[in-house]
Amino acid sequence: MKVLLIYPEFPDTFWSFKHALQFVKKSSSNPPLGLVTIAAMTPTDWEKRLVDMNVRKLTYADIQWADIVFISAMTIQRESTRDVAQRVKMAGKPLIAGGPLFTGEWQDFPDIDHFVLNEGELTFPLFLKDLEAGTLKKVYSTTEFADLNKTPVPMWELVEMKRYDSMCIQFSRGCPFGCEFCNITAMLGHRPRLKKASQIIAELDKLYSLGWRRNVFFVDDNFIGNKKALKEDILPALIEWRKDKAGTKFITEASINLADDADLMKMMSDAGFISVFVGIETPDELSLTECHKTQNKGRNLIESVKRLQHNGLQVMGGFIVGFDSDTSSIFQRQIEFIQNSGIVTAMVGLLQAPFGTPLYARLKAEGRLNEEMTGDNTDGSTNIIPKMDIQDLKQGYETILKTIYSADGFYKRVKTFLTDYRPAKATVHLETQEVLALFRTIWKLGILSPERGYYWDLVFWTLFHEPSKLPLAITFTVYGYHFKRVSELHILDESAA
């Protein structure tokens, strides 16, 4: 059996980092972890090929080679998925789909033959059994949760590693919190399920053996959902593993209460974690109450962010406007929070209601859902009817983007971050790839850009005040270029039209 695994294309968004990746000659941020995990669950005598359309084009020859085609996608990949499904159907190949996109929308894809939904460790073996018996069903689904101890090491050998900026690992699934707008607990439950340290080390060993020496992204929904297991099992194992491993650093997602645990922050820093994505959402207590973001309430959120930064953890922040409790003051409050916190990578979006969330159920009952969700929570769209006038909401959102990604706003924020950030180890040493990226930024941002004055001001300010952080400062100039390009090309221009 020849199986082709396809990962559809992402549109150009804040999350794609498309315009930033060109500086380091990469095509995509991360490979499709789900597909290479599924590949590891297929029979060993099957031939497997992976086409990630974010790093290379899908050809007719690719499809013709296959006996069977698998596709996995998230909501944001909907349009590319439809195109792939039509091409596979025209070629007469059976197409099997899984992933978050299809959980609530599988009926909307008539060109797909079979759906393997929910967690693949449970439903994919059922599909394989029926495939062998010739008794395939249309849909395979379950309400149970998988035992991650049975999750295999992904087939990383299928991936063109040189095309990516980071690799991926998953330690846990599920989150103990219950934010109204988040579909994680609906899909994966409240009780975090964990892999053993030996599994994580086996996955890292495989990546290392294949030559990977760059960042690894722990894609957990909340990495600190089980602090005890982290402190006693995972982090000690990572600290030990990295003693003789050069280059590998870790990124993850965590709730803000990480800032309350000094020991955990230190252990994560010692283990090689350099950055965490945190859902800040809003500085407004009423809105935090409304969306059940209990872990963010009753605290000075800026102080919490600063504690993370002081412990060597860069904070990428998620922000939302459009809560029922929001008033017209929220836009300036969000701007001030982002600027004062020094969160360089600030992802701001309008409130959306994903399928399966408590927010979706509430707004459906209130008759306040009005269109299909794009899956991109930072594209200026929303599938809800907000309490605030929609034009006022969109205008306020655009004001936030114009301010925080203006040259003045962005470069000031970078300086705030560099002043507060205390990495475990900072150095001006640059590897070959970073040196080449530096020359590209000098040419594109320091010479050709109309904002070159801000670029050179940051470079010389960093050399004078924080010289050990110069590589990080250069990296952030690239991020700023990406965020500004996306907001101008795909959000602000569309609103003007």
N, C-alpha and C positions, 0 to 999 in steps of 0.2 A: 504494500500500500504506500502510495506517495501522497503525503499531506503537505499542503501549503498553508502557512499561517500568515494572515494579513492583519496589519495594524493600520487603520485608516489615518488620513492626514488631519492634523490639527489646523484650524484657522490661525491667522496671525493675531495673537492676544498678548496681554501682559505676561501670562503664564508661559507662553511659548519661548520667550527670550530669543526669538529669531534674530533680531537685529543686533543683539549682544553676542550671540554665538559666532557670528561671522568674524569677529576679532580674534577668536581662538581657533578658527577653521573647524568648527563643529557644526553638525547639521541638526541635532536635537539634544534637549536637556537630558532625557532619560529613555531607556529602552522599554519595551512592553513587558513588564514583569509577569503579568498574568499569562500571556501567551507562551513565554519560555518555561513557565511552571507547568502549564498544560502539556507542553511538548514533552516534558520529563515524565508525564503520566501516560503517554502513548506507548504502545508495544515497541520493544527495542528493535524489532526487525522492520519497522516502518522507516521509510526515507522522509526526512523533514527539511523543509526550507522555510525561512522567515523573510517576509517582505514588510519592512516598516516603511510606510509611504512618507514618513517624515525625514527619511535619510536617502531613499531612492525611489524611483518610479516603479509602479506595478505594470508589468508588460503582459502582452497577450501570450507570449511564450511561457511566462511564469504560470499562468492559469492553465494553459494546455498541458503543461508537465504534470499537473496534479491529478490524482484520482479523487481527492476529496479536499475541500477548502474549509478552513476554520477562520473566523473573524471575531475579534473582540474590540469593543468600543465603549467610550463614555459618551454622555449626552452631547458634549461639544463637538464630537466627531460625526454627528448625525448625517450631515450632507455628504461627506466623503463616503460614509458607509452605504448610503443609498446608491451612489455611483458604482461602488465596488460590487454591490449585490446585483445590479443590472448587468455588469460586465461578466460576472461569474455565471449568471443564469443564461446569458446569450451563448456562453461557451459550453453550456450543457453539463456543468459540474455541480455536484451536490454541495450546498453551502450550509455550514453549521455555525451558529452565532452564540456568543455569551458576553457577559460584561454588564456594567451598570445601565448602559443605554437601553437594553432590552428588558430590564426588570419590569418596567411599567409600560413599555411601548412595543413589545414583540408583535402585537397584532397589526402594527402599522408597517410591517416589512414583509409584504407578500412574496418577494423574490427570494426570501430565505427559507430553506427547507426544514430545518430543525433548530430548536433553541435549547441550550444547556445553561440554565439560569442558576442564580444564587452561588453558593460556594462550590467550586469545581471539584474539590476533594470528595464531595458527596454525590454530585449529579453526573460528573463526567464518567466515572466507572459504570454507572447505569447505562449511559449512552453507548459506551464501548461494548458492553455485554449484549445489548439489543442489536448493535451494528453487526456483531459476529453472528447473531441468530437470525438476522434478517427481519427483525420485528420492531423497527424504529418507530418511536412516537414523535409527535410534533413538538411537544414541550416536555422538558425535564426540569422539575423544580422541587424545592424542599423548604420547609419552615425550620428545619434543624440547623444547628451550627456545627462546623467542622472541628475536628481535633487537629490542631496544627502540628502536633507531633508526627503526623502522617504526611505532612507536606514534603515533597521531594526537593532536592537541590535543583534549581532551575537549569535548563540547558543553555548556559551562557555561550557555548561554542557556536550557537546559531547566530549570534549577534556580531555585527561589524563594530567592535568596540571603539575603534578609532573615530567613529562618527559621532560619539556621544560625549557630553560633558561630565555626566555622573552615571554610576550604576545604581541598582536598587536592591534593597533587602527589606523583608518584612519580619519583624519580631512578634507583633501582636495584632489582633483584630478586635474591634469593639472599643467603646468608650464609656466610662462610668457616669458621664454627665448627660444631660438631656436637653440641649439647645433646641428650641422650637423649629428653627429653620434648617437643621442638619439631618440628613438622611442616613448617617452612619449607623446610629443605634437601630433604626428601622431595618437596615440590611444586615447588620453584624452584631447587634445586641449591646447590652450595657456592661456585661461582665467580660473584661478583656481576656481573650484566650491567647496563650503564649507558646512560642517555640522554646526548646531547650537551648542552653548556651552551646552545646555541642553541635546543634543544627546551624546556628549562626556562624560558628567558627568554620564549619564545613563549607558553607556558602562563601565566606570570605576567602578561605583557602583556594577554592576553585577560581574565584575572580583573580586572586593574586597569581595563581599558577598560569593563568591565561595572559598575564602581563599587565593587569590593571594596577595603576599606582595613583589614581586620582580620587576624587570624592566619591563616597558611597552614601546614598540617600536612604535612610530608614523611613519607609513610607507609611508607618503606623499612623492611625487616625489620632492617637494620643499616646506618644511613646512612654509617658509616665503614668499610664493607667494603672499599673501595678508597680509601685515604687519598691516594695519589698523584693520582688524578683529581680528588679534592676540592680539594687544595691548588693544583693547576696549572690547573684548568679551571672547576669549578663555583663554588667560593667566591669567586674573583676576579670572576667574572661577576655573582654575587649582590651583592657589595659595590658594584660599579659600578652595577648596576640600581637599588639602593636610594638612591642619591645624591639623586635628585629624586622619590622616591616616599614619600609620608607615610603612616604608620600600619601598614604591613605588617611583621609579625614572624613568625618561623618557629619551629616545634616539630618534633621528630623523635624517633626511637628509635635508640639506639646502645649498643654494648657498653662495659663499664667501662674497657677499655684506652684509651678516649678521654682519660681522666685522666692518661695517661702522656705525652701529646703536647701540650706547652705551646703550640707554634706553631699546631696545629690548633684547640685550644680558643680561642685568641685570634682566629683567622680566622673561626671560627663565630660568635663574639660580635660581631665587626666586621660580619659579614654579616647580622646581625639575628636570630640564634638566641637564644632566651630560655629554652628548656626542652628537656630530653631525658628520655625514658623509658629506664630501665636495668634489665635483669634482674639483680637482686642475688641472688635466690632464697633464699640461706641463709648465715649466718655460719659454718656447720659445714664444715670441710675435708673430712671423710669423705663428707658428702652431696654436696659439689661434685665430688669424685672419682667418686662413684657415677653422677652424671648427666652426666659428661663436660663440666662447665662449666669448662674449662681456663683460660679468660681471667680467671676470678674467683679462681683458686687462688694461694696463695703471696703474697698482698698484704694490706695493711691496708685492708679495704673501706671503713671509715669515713673514713680519710684520703683515699681515692680520691674518695669522694662530696664531701668538703669541698673538694678541689681543683677539682672541677667547679663547685661553688657559688661559690668564690672567683674563678672566671673567668666569672662572669655567667650560669651555666647552672643553672636550677632542675632538680632531679632528682626525677622521678617514679619510684618504685621498685616492682618486682614481687618478691613473696616467696612461698615455697612451704613448707608443712609436709607431712609424710607420706612422706618418703624412707625407704627401708629402713634407712638408717643412723641415722635420727632416734631419739633417746631422749626421755624425759619432760622433760629439761632444755631442749629446743629451744624451747618456747613462751616461757619467760622470756628466753632468749637473743635470740629474734626481737624481743620487746618492747623489750629494752634497746638492741638495735641500731637499731631504728626511731627510738626516742626520742633516742638520742645522735647519730644522723646528721642529725637535722633534716629527714628526708624527710617532708614534709607529706602528699603524695599517695602513701600506702603501700597498694598493692593486695596483700592477702594471701589466698592460696587454698590449698585442699588439692591435692595432686598428682593430676593427671589424665593419662590416656594417650590422646592423640588418635590417630585412625586414621592409619596410614602412618608412625608414628614408630618408632625403635628400641625405645623403652619399650613401645609397644603390642605389638610382635613378641615381646619378651622375656617380658612378663607373660602374653601369650596362650599361649606355650609352657609357662609355669609354671602355667597354669590359674588365673590371678589377675585376670581381667577379669570383672566381675559385672553390668554394666548399661550402658545407653546413656549416652554422655557428653552433658551438657547444653550444652557449649560455653561456659559461663560459668565461668571458673576461679576465681571469687571468691564462689560462691554456697553454699559449704559442702558441696557434693556431690563425690563421686569415683566413677569407674567402675573403680577397682582395689580389690583386697583387700590392704590394707596389712599390713606386718609388725607394726606397733603395733596394739593393740586398737582397733577402730574407734570405740568409745565414748570411750575416752581421747583418741584423736586429735581427735574432734569437740569434746569438752569443752575441750581445750587450744586449739583453733582459736577457739572462742567466747571464751575468756579473752583471747586476743590482741585480738580485735575490741572487746570490752568495755573493754579497757585503752587501746588507742591511739586509739579514737574516743569515749572518755569526754571530758567537757569539760576535766577537769584534764589528761589526757594529751595531748589534741589541742592545746590552747592553749599548753601548755608547749613542744610541738614547733614550733609556729609561731614562737615567740620565739627558739628555738634557730636555726631557719633564717634568720630576719630578721637575726640577729646575724652569721651567717657569710656571708650572700649579698652578693656584690659585683657588682651589675649594671653593664653598660657605661654606662648612663645612667638614673638614677632621678629621678623628678620627682613633685611633688605635684599637678601639673596634671591635672585630670579633664575628659574629654570629656562631652558631654551625656548619653550613654547611661550612662556610669560614674557621673555625678552622680545620675541617677534610680535606678540600682542601689544607690547608697549610701543613699538615703532609704528604699528598700525593706528593706535590711538593718537600718537603725536601727529601723524599725517592727516587723519580724518577729523579728529576733534581739536587738535592743537594748531592746525594750519588751515584746513578747508572750512571748518565750522564757523558760522557767524558768532558762536558763543565761545570762541577760542580764548578770549580774555578770562572767562571764568575757569576754563580748564587750566591755564597756566597759573592763575592765582591759587588754585587748589594745590597744584604740584609744588609750587614754591612755599606755600603755607605749610604743607605737610613736611617738606624737607627741613623747614626751620623748627616746627613745633613737634611733629610726630614722625621723625624720619624712618623709624622701623616699620611704619604702617604704609609706606609709599605703594607697595604692590596692591594693598587693599584700596587705597585711594584711586588708583588707576582702574581697578576693577569696577568701582562705583561710577566712574565717569562713563564706562561702557553701559552699565545698567541704566543710567540716566538717559543716555542716547536712545536705548531701546524703549523705555517707558514713554519718552516724549514722542518718538516716532509712532508708536501704537496709538497713543491718545489723539494725536493730530490726524493720523490716517484713517482710523476706524471708529472714533467716537466723536471728537469735536467737529471734524469735517462733515460727518453724517448729520449731526444736529444742525449745523449751519445750512445744509441743503434742505 
